Amino acid sequence: MRFTRGNVVIAAIAALAGLAVPSATAAASGAPPPSWPQARYNAAAAGYNPHETQLSVHNVSKLVTRAVAPLGQSYAAAAPVVADGMVFITAYSIPATSAELEAFPESCGAPHGLSCSPLWTATVGDVAPSSVAVADGKVFVNTEGGPENLTQMLSAYSVHCGTGGASCSPIWTATFHGRSYESVAPTVAGGVVYVPVGKVGRAFLNAYPVNCSTHCHPLWRGTMVDGAEASAAVGDGYVFVTDYDAQLYAFKVGCARGGNLCSPAWSGSVGENGPRGPAVDDGLVFVGSQNGDLYAFNARGCGTVQSACPPVWVDVTARLKNILADPAVAYGLVFVTDYGNGNLYAFPEHCASSSCPPVWKAFLARQDLSDPAVANGVVYVSEGSNAKNVGIDAFSVHCATGAGTCTPLWHGTAGYYIPSGPAVAGGELWAGSGPINGPANLYAFGLPVPHQSSASPGEHSTSPGASPRTPRPGTPRGPARLPFPPSPA
């Protein structure tokens, strides 16, 4: 949101009332502008926004729906991204006919429900595209040409490429053979865009320069086996990516030039095919497995080049369950959801033994749980498997100890099918979801402000100026692949 004299007045009124106004108060205090610039916040994929100061355990229970912005497609599965005064979200239709990247002004979540029509859109393939990453004035998105067209495409758009609902074209693209999923978003670090590509038997981690031209070629390629179903993470001088062959691979940053191949510097087994994306923090890299276990590895490996490294510790959510979401790391805890039993778990980041019990847990809903998002002492998770339990829950990160069970501070509803993973920035909580037959919507939740109707938490009130858009019919896309069958007990 731009900082204007009007915003100063609103902020002053809100301050007198003891309420918060996103962005305006941040700008007035000199705080960093609201931002959640990548799918998991940063290149380390920690899922934690350390700059959020407005939403907290003391006021999150007061959240109301600020805006519901209709999208141009039926479904939205990937998390929204907030950067450069904009909110970016992807949407798609079924049968696979088209997919879109849509760019909204961050003022969609403004106190008085400003217009929530997209400033610009772009067609980005035929099937469910990934979330995006924003860096250096560009928006990067990964998608594929369709179920029978095994061609992936990485596209780069200018953040401010259009207004008034304009249709934008990419600045540059890179194409390659392979399959992709909405969970495989680009990761940007140090002027390089990382994206897993390929298919079983011919899979790679590709590294592209942020500043490139169409038919962009990779700086280097890391060799994989079966391909990834999650984004890469960068930290401690390595790029980490999980492979469907039940391995975590670590490649040295800048390990080759001229498009040449790299072998992993080290690898680690996570016990079951189809692991989720890694998260890096404080010298450790964390990965959830489809066997229900959470693994922690030393981010720098175990001292031997190209060695198979054992985990530092392994924590068990529930035996033979299924983790289908990326972890989040903050406040000395690792947060992870388990698809198999519907729980959110908080484990100690530094376990003193080979395994630790959870610090606390909370039941959400069976199946369909998002990656957790953490900001200012609150952890948010989207969940739902039917119309009765779809929504977003917010918990205190320190809600219990001794493996206690927690209840949410707040629950907000958002459509019929599972909302996307949430993003938190500038006093606003963003997610994508929608009714069963579309259209998909971009939801903005925030604290109430003067003159706003007293909508109850989760109550939907479409912002003035948001015009209905006709979606394409279909049914929402399920998990990228069916959960891998658990091993026999």
Buried (B, 14 or more C-beta within 10 A) or exposed (E): BEBEEEBBEBBBBBEEEEBBBBBBBBBBEEBBBBBBBBBBBBBBBBBBBEBBBBBBBEBBEBBBBBBBBBBBBBBBBBBBBBBBBBBBBBBBBBEBEBBBBBBBBBBBBBBBBBBBBBBBBBBBBBBBBBBBBBBEBBBBBBBBBBEEEBBBBBBBBBBBBBEEBEEBEBBBBBBBEBBBBBBBBBBBBEEBBBBBBBBEEBBBBBBBBBEBEEEBBBBBBBBBBBBBBBBBBBBBEBBBBBBBBBBBBBBBBBBBEEEEEBBBBBBBBBBBBBBBBBBBBEBBBBBBBBBBBBBBBBBBBEEEEEBEBBBBBBBBBBEBBBBBBBBBBBEBBBBBBBBBBBBBBBBBBEBEEEEBBBBBBBBBBBBBBBBBBBBBBBBBBBBBBEEEBBBBBBBBBBBBEEEEEBEBBBBBBBBBBBBBBBBBBBBBBBBBBBBEEBBBBBBBBBBBBEEBEEEEBBEBBBBEEBEEBEBBEBEBBEBBBEBBEBEEE
